[in-house]
Amino acid sequence: MKKKSLLLILLLVLLLAGGAAAYRFLAPGLDAGGLGQNQQGGSGGDDQRVMAPLVSFETLDGKKLDTSDFYGKPTIINFWATWCGFCMEEMPAFQAVYETYGDRVNFLMINQTAGESSLEDVKAVLQKEGYTFPVYLDKTYSGAQAYGFTGIPMTVLVDSEGYLLGGRNAAVTDVMLIEAIEEMLQMKNAPQ
């Protein structure tokens, strides 16, 4: 009996490790390391490019938008929540980088509103911390799920034509953001 239980546990561990390795191989767009571009990025041929999922969300005042409304400039999409410690740790980096690059890059800071205690709490955090980057609301997690949501924070890079470039399913730093933005701005389809 003990051998069977031990064998079953070992088999489960191997399955989980194999699944994690397969996910990393099959979904390179969400990198656990840096925020750099992957093989789906704009430097290869058009047949290698993958369109970013088209997702809808709302502004803080209730206006409905989707990701296609932001084509024309490179875009950084960040899925976050006020209850997420890592999310709140990376917010100052997003604010600093937004202040420098906000005129050349779209910042879609998409709050996972379905998991928040209230929209008023979200607004209070933004006001208290002095964040001026644009915040949008995903009230059903549909946006995060479309991008392969496995947890937050999650940051995704999209070029000016709406193609996926890469991302990270963990917190980012200002250095990571700046490096990614500089790469995106050097791409052939980036506005000058």
SESE-9471 format. One line per 8 residues: their letters; for each residue x, y, z of C-alpha. Coordinates in pm, 1 decimal, always signed. Example, Ala and Ser with C-alpha at 12.3 -4.5 7.8 and 13.67 -1.06 7.14 Angstrom:
! SESE-9471
AS) +1230.0 -450.0 +780.0 | +1367.0 -106.0 +714.0;
END
This chain:
! SESE-9471
MKKKSLLL) +0.0 +0.0 +0.0 | +280.0 +239.2 +92.7 | +465.0 +162.9 -233.1 | +152.6 +232.9 -438.5 | +97.8 +568.9 -266.2 | +461.4 +666.7 -313.7 | +449.1 +560.9 -678.8 | +127.3 +755.9 -732.3;
ILLLVLLL) +279.5 +1069.9 -578.2 | +593.3 +1032.1 -790.3 | +380.9 +991.8 -1103.2 | +180.5 +1303.9 -1015.3 | +499.7 +1506.8 -962.9 | +636.8 +1390.0 -1298.6 | +310.4 +1479.7 -1472.8 | +311.1 +1828.2 -1321.1;
AGGAAAYR) +675.7 +1885.7 -1414.1 | +610.6 +1761.6 -1768.2 | +307.2 +1987.2 -1798.3 | +504.1 +2288.7 -1680.4 | +784.5 +2214.3 -1928.9 | +534.2 +2168.7 -2212.3 | +363.0 +2496.7 -2122.3 | +694.1 +2685.9 -2130.5;
FLAPGLDA) +778.0 +2532.3 -2469.0 | +435.8 +2577.2 -2627.5 | +356.2 +2922.8 -2483.9 | +680.8 +3122.8 -2514.1 | +494.8 +3455.8 -2513.3 | +470.7 +3456.2 -2134.3 | +825.0 +3435.8 -2010.6 | +908.6 +3377.6 -1646.4;
GGLGQNQQ) +1241.3 +3554.8 -1696.7 | +1259.5 +3892.3 -1868.2 | +1011.9 +4094.0 -2067.3 | +1197.4 +4068.1 -2398.0 | +1052.7 +3974.8 -2731.2 | +1021.1 +3612.0 -2829.1 | +1028.6 +3431.9 -3160.1 | +678.8 +3559.6 -3232.6;
GGSGGDDQ) +808.2 +3917.0 -3238.3 | +824.8 +4153.7 -3531.1 | +1181.6 +4080.2 -3638.0 | +1087.0 +3755.4 -3815.6 | +869.0 +3701.5 -4117.9 | +499.7 +3782.1 -4110.2 | +411.0 +3409.5 -4102.0 | +566.0 +3386.2 -3752.0;
RVMAPLVS) +357.9 +3666.2 -3605.9 | +58.8 +3596.5 -3383.7 | -220.0 +3849.1 -3332.3 | -285.4 +3945.4 -2973.9 | -628.3 +3838.4 -2850.2 | -894.8 +4104.2 -2897.5 | -1038.9 +4173.2 -2553.5 | -1289.6 +4424.0 -2420.2;
FETLDGKK) -1273.2 +4627.7 -2101.1 | -1408.6 +4951.7 -1954.9 | -1264.0 +5284.3 -1851.6 | -1311.6 +5398.8 -1492.7 | -1611.1 +5603.7 -1609.8 | -1778.4 +5309.0 -1787.5 | -1678.3 +5361.4 -2154.5 | -1633.6 +5028.6 -2336.3;
LDTSDFYG) -1310.2 +4976.8 -2533.3 | -1111.5 +4689.6 -2677.2 | -746.5 +4633.2 -2754.0 | -788.5 +4726.2 -3122.0 | -864.4 +5083.3 -3011.4 | -494.6 +5111.7 -2928.4 | -338.3 +4996.3 -3256.6 | -92.6 +5248.1 -3397.9;
KPTIINFW) +150.8 +5252.1 -3105.5 | +326.4 +4970.5 -2919.4 | +124.6 +4862.2 -2616.6 | +204.7 +4729.4 -2272.7 | -84.4 +4545.8 -2110.0 | -63.7 +4478.4 -1737.5 | -321.0 +4269.9 -1551.4 | -325.7 +4357.9 -1179.7;
ATWCGFCM) -533.7 +4392.5 -862.6 | -503.9 +4600.0 -544.2 | -498.5 +4287.0 -323.3 | -196.6 +4146.5 -512.8 | +123.5 +4234.5 -326.4 | +352.0 +4183.5 -627.1 | +118.9 +4395.2 -841.2 | +136.0 +4682.5 -597.2;
EEMPAFQA) +515.9 +4651.9 -574.1 | +554.1 +4700.6 -949.9 | +311.8 +4994.6 -979.8 | +573.7 +5264.3 -903.6 | +788.4 +5126.1 -1188.6 | +492.0 +5146.4 -1426.7 | +421.5 +5503.6 -1314.2 | +782.9 +5614.9 -1367.5;
VYETYGDR) +805.5 +5451.4 -1709.1 | +463.1 +5584.6 -1809.8 | +578.3 +5937.6 -1728.6 | +872.9 +5893.6 -1967.7 | +717.4 +5688.0 -2248.7 | +341.4 +5746.8 -2219.1 | +334.7 +5963.5 -2532.1 | +495.2 +5689.9 -2748.1;
VNFLMINQ) +359.7 +5370.0 -2593.4 | +7.1 +5273.2 -2484.0 | -19.3 +5158.7 -2123.7 | -324.3 +4940.7 -2055.7 | -325.5 +4886.4 -1681.8 | -617.7 +4643.4 -1660.6 | -751.3 +4590.7 -1310.7 | -900.5 +4248.9 -1237.9;
TAGESSLE) -1211.7 +4411.4 -1095.5 | -1401.9 +4085.2 -1044.3 | -1166.7 +4003.0 -756.8 | -1175.7 +4346.2 -592.2 | -1391.8 +4429.5 -292.4 | -1519.2 +4741.1 -473.7 | -1440.7 +4977.7 -757.1 | -1418.8 +5256.5 -499.0;
DVKAVLQK) -1127.8 +5072.0 -332.8 | -944.8 +5061.5 -668.1 | -998.5 +5433.6 -723.4 | -886.5 +5509.9 -366.4 | -557.0 +5323.1 -415.8 | -491.7 +5505.7 -744.3 | -558.7 +5842.9 -583.1 | -362.1 +5770.8 -264.5;
EGYTFPVY) -55.2 +5656.8 -457.9 | -82.0 +5933.8 -719.3 | -88.7 +5698.5 -1018.6 | -172.0 +5878.2 -1342.4 | -136.0 +5592.5 -1590.9 | -462.4 +5490.0 -1761.1 | -653.5 +5220.5 -1572.3 | -913.4 +4994.6 -1728.6;
LDKTYSGA) -1147.8 +4737.1 -1576.2 | -1180.3 +4367.7 -1659.1 | -1492.7 +4278.9 -1462.4 | -1504.9 +3912.7 -1568.6 | -1137.5 +3805.2 -1602.5 | -1207.5 +3747.9 -1973.1 | -916.8 +3966.5 -2084.3 | -663.1 +3796.6 -1862.7;
QAYGFTGI) -795.1 +3453.8 -1961.6 | -761.0 +3537.6 -2330.9 | -390.7 +3604.1 -2270.7 | -330.6 +3274.1 -2091.0 | -386.4 +3401.3 -1737.0 | -211.6 +3185.5 -1477.9 | -182.6 +3452.5 -1210.4 | -112.4 +3818.4 -1158.9;
PMTVLVDS) +72.2 +4035.4 -1214.5 | +93.1 +3956.6 -1583.4 | +243.2 +4193.4 -1840.2 | +207.9 +4148.2 -2216.9 | +385.4 +4330.0 -2500.7 | +195.8 +4405.1 -2823.1 | +338.1 +4582.8 -3127.8 | +172.0 +4877.5 -3300.1;
EGYLLGGR) -14.3 +4646.9 -3539.8 | -161.3 +4427.7 -3265.1 | +83.5 +4135.0 -3277.2 | +210.7 +3963.0 -2962.9 | +574.8 +4020.6 -2880.8 | +616.4 +3853.2 -2542.9 | +548.9 +3906.2 -2178.6 | +595.1 +3795.6 -1823.7;
NAAVTDVM) +371.2 +3621.5 -1574.5 | +539.8 +3777.2 -1270.6 | +631.3 +4122.8 -1141.8 | +845.7 +4350.5 -1359.3 | +1097.1 +4623.3 -1282.1 | +1149.6 +4963.4 -1438.2 | +1466.4 +4831.4 -1607.7 | +1273.0 +4543.8 -1767.2;
LIEAIEEM) +1003.0 +4782.1 -1887.2 | +1252.0 +5031.6 -2031.4 | +1445.1 +4759.6 -2216.3 | +1122.8 +4617.1 -2361.8 | +993.3 +4960.2 -2464.6 | +1321.5 +5057.0 -2628.9 | +1311.5 +4731.7 -2829.4 | +950.2 +4793.7 -2930.9;
LQMKNAPQ) +1027.6 +5150.2 -3040.8 | +1311.5 +5023.7 -3263.5 | +1082.3 +4787.6 -3455.4 | +1006.2 +4866.4 -3817.7 | +635.5 +4919.9 -3750.5 | +678.9 +5147.7 -3447.1 | +577.6 +5512.2 -3486.3 | +874.5 +5748.3 -3486.7;
END
